[in-house]
Amino acid sequence: MEESRGLTTLEEIKAINDPYRLQILFYYQRMGRAATVKEIADNMGEVPAKVHYHVKKLESAGILRLSYTKTVNGIIAKYYELTAKDFHIKVNNINSDISRQVASQNVKLTVMAAYDSSKKIVVEDIPEDTNVMLSTNTLYMTEDKAKELKKMLYEFVKNYKVDRGEEGAKEYHLFNVLAPVKLIKK
């Protein structure tokens, strides 16, 4: 599995801009291992056939891959895994202007899909008696500082992605977006 992988084609970008597929990816990430479609479907409370359709789309885009198969009670179980720990979209690597414009629209759809998937996880999985940190901020920085912050966030999150078996450790969900936005007139 790669550490990080850039999504640079329209097929790859379109494959992840679906909220349902992002949910599937979140579950693979949360499980931290290769898993069958049935395992993912059971965790999502969904029917395996629906999950299977989307897993095949993610596989054809190179985001998931068949890791291994195992015979269980005479049936071949297929275990899929993520091809990278993290994915990032690289619109500026796309050659034609039209393709770059379509990819840019798909990036926006992907952000909305990721938001919807994260919202679903938090709303459905958050315990009733918990405190939540909710924050939205506008930051002012140069492009170099933004790159530095992205790298810092990436390194920070990477340290907590793997269950280290620490006693009392709980699973937390973090969703963040760092993107330049239009300046507002004051």
Contacts in CASP RR format, 6 or more apart in sequence:
PFRMAT RR
TARGET T0000
AUTHOR 0000-0000-0000
METHOD contacts of the structure
MODEL  1
MEESRGLTTLEEIKAINDPYRLQILFYYQRMGRAATVKEIADNMGEVPAK
VHYHVKKLESAGILRLSYTKTVNGIIAKYYELTAKDFHIKVNNINSDISR
QVASQNVKLTVMAAYDSSKKIVVEDIPEDTNVMLSTNTLYMTEDKAKELK
KMLYEFVKNYKVDRGEEGAKEYHLFNVLAPVKLIKK
1 81 0 8 1.000
1 82 0 8 1.000
1 83 0 8 1.000
1 84 0 8 1.000
1 85 0 8 1.000
2 83 0 8 1.000
2 84 0 8 1.000
2 85 0 8 1.000
3 84 0 8 1.000
3 85 0 8 1.000
3 86 0 8 1.000
4 84 0 8 1.000
4 85 0 8 1.000
4 86 0 8 1.000
4 87 0 8 1.000
4 88 0 8 1.000
4 154 0 8 1.000
5 83 0 8 1.000
5 84 0 8 1.000
5 86 0 8 1.000
5 87 0 8 1.000
5 88 0 8 1.000
6 12 0 8 1.000
6 84 0 8 1.000
6 87 0 8 1.000
6 88 0 8 1.000
6 89 0 8 1.000
6 90 0 8 1.000
7 13 0 8 1.000
7 16 0 8 1.000
7 63 0 8 1.000
7 87 0 8 1.000
7 88 0 8 1.000
7 89 0 8 1.000
7 90 0 8 1.000
8 90 0 8 1.000
8 93 0 8 1.000
8 94 0 8 1.000
9 94 0 8 1.000
10 94 0 8 1.000
10 99 0 8 1.000
10 102 0 8 1.000
10 103 0 8 1.000
10 106 0 8 1.000
11 60 0 8 1.000
11 61 0 8 1.000
12 61 0 8 1.000
12 62 0 8 1.000
12 63 0 8 1.000
13 89 0 8 1.000
13 91 0 8 1.000
13 103 0 8 1.000
13 106 0 8 1.000
13 107 0 8 1.000
13 110 0 8 1.000
14 61 0 8 1.000
14 106 0 8 1.000
15 21 0 8 1.000
15 57 0 8 1.000
15 58 0 8 1.000
15 60 0 8 1.000
15 61 0 8 1.000
15 62 0 8 1.000
15 63 0 8 1.000
16 22 0 8 1.000
16 25 0 8 1.000
16 58 0 8 1.000
16 61 0 8 1.000
16 63 0 8 1.000
16 87 0 8 1.000
16 110 0 8 1.000
16 113 0 8 1.000
17 106 0 8 1.000
17 107 0 8 1.000
17 109 0 8 1.000
17 110 0 8 1.000
17 113 0 8 1.000
18 54 0 8 1.000
18 113 0 8 1.000
19 112 0 8 1.000
19 113 0 8 1.000
19 114 0 8 1.000
19 116 0 8 1.000
19 117 0 8 1.000
19 120 0 8 1.000
20 54 0 8 1.000
21 54 0 8 1.000
21 57 0 8 1.000
21 58 0 8 1.000
21 113 0 8 1.000
22 110 0 8 1.000
22 113 0 8 1.000
22 114 0 8 1.000
22 116 0 8 1.000
22 117 0 8 1.000
23 44 0 8 1.000
23 117 0 8 1.000
23 120 0 8 1.000
23 121 0 8 1.000
24 40 0 8 1.000
24 44 0 8 1.000
24 51 0 8 1.000
24 54 0 8 1.000
24 55 0 8 1.000
24 58 0 8 1.000
25 58 0 8 1.000
25 63 0 8 1.000
25 64 0 8 1.000
25 82 0 8 1.000
26 117 0 8 1.000
26 118 0 8 1.000
26 121 0 8 1.000
27 35 0 8 1.000
27 40 0 8 1.000
27 43 0 8 1.000
27 44 0 8 1.000
28 35 0 8 1.000
28 40 0 8 1.000
28 64 0 8 1.000
28 80 0 8 1.000
28 81 0 8 1.000
28 82 0 8 1.000
29 82 0 8 1.000
29 161 0 8 1.000
30 43 0 8 1.000
30 171 0 8 1.000
31 39 0 8 1.000
31 40 0 8 1.000
31 43 0 8 1.000
32 162 0 8 1.000
32 163 0 8 1.000
33 81 0 8 1.000
34 67 0 8 1.000
34 68 0 8 1.000
34 79 0 8 1.000
34 80 0 8 1.000
34 81 0 8 1.000
35 79 0 8 1.000
35 80 0 8 1.000
35 81 0 8 1.000
36 77 0 8 1.000
36 78 0 8 1.000
36 79 0 8 1.000
36 80 0 8 1.000
37 48 0 8 1.000
37 51 0 8 1.000
37 52 0 8 1.000
37 55 0 8 1.000
37 78 0 8 1.000
37 80 0 8 1.000
38 48 0 8 1.000
38 77 0 8 1.000
40 51 0 8 1.000
40 55 0 8 1.000
41 47 0 8 1.000
41 48 0 8 1.000
41 50 0 8 1.000
41 51 0 8 1.000
41 52 0 8 1.000
44 51 0 8 1.000
55 64 0 8 1.000
55 80 0 8 1.000
58 64 0 8 1.000
59 65 0 8 1.000
59 66 0 8 1.000
59 80 0 8 1.000
62 83 0 8 1.000
63 82 0 8 1.000
63 83 0 8 1.000
63 87 0 8 1.000
64 80 0 8 1.000
64 81 0 8 1.000
64 82 0 8 1.000
64 83 0 8 1.000
65 80 0 8 1.000
65 81 0 8 1.000
65 83 0 8 1.000
66 78 0 8 1.000
66 79 0 8 1.000
66 80 0 8 1.000
67 79 0 8 1.000
67 80 0 8 1.000
67 81 0 8 1.000
68 79 0 8 1.000
69 76 0 8 1.000
69 77 0 8 1.000
69 78 0 8 1.000
69 79 0 8 1.000
70 76 0 8 1.000
70 77 0 8 1.000
70 79 0 8 1.000
71 77 0 8 1.000
85 158 0 8 1.000
85 161 0 8 1.000
86 154 0 8 1.000
86 158 0 8 1.000
89 103 0 8 1.000
89 107 0 8 1.000
89 110 0 8 1.000
91 100 0 8 1.000
91 103 0 8 1.000
91 104 0 8 1.000
91 107 0 8 1.000
92 100 0 8 1.000
94 100 0 8 1.000
94 103 0 8 1.000
111 177 0 8 1.000
111 179 0 8 1.000
114 175 0 8 1.000
114 177 0 8 1.000
115 175 0 8 1.000
115 177 0 8 1.000
118 173 0 8 1.000
118 175 0 8 1.000
121 173 0 8 1.000
122 132 0 8 1.000
122 173 0 8 1.000
122 175 0 8 1.000
125 173 0 8 1.000
126 132 0 8 1.000
138 181 0 8 1.000
139 149 0 8 1.000
139 178 0 8 1.000
141 149 0 8 1.000
143 180 0 8 1.000
146 178 0 8 1.000
146 180 0 8 1.000
149 178 0 8 1.000
150 178 0 8 1.000
153 176 0 8 1.000
153 178 0 8 1.000
157 174 0 8 1.000
160 172 0 8 1.000
163 169 0 8 1.000
END
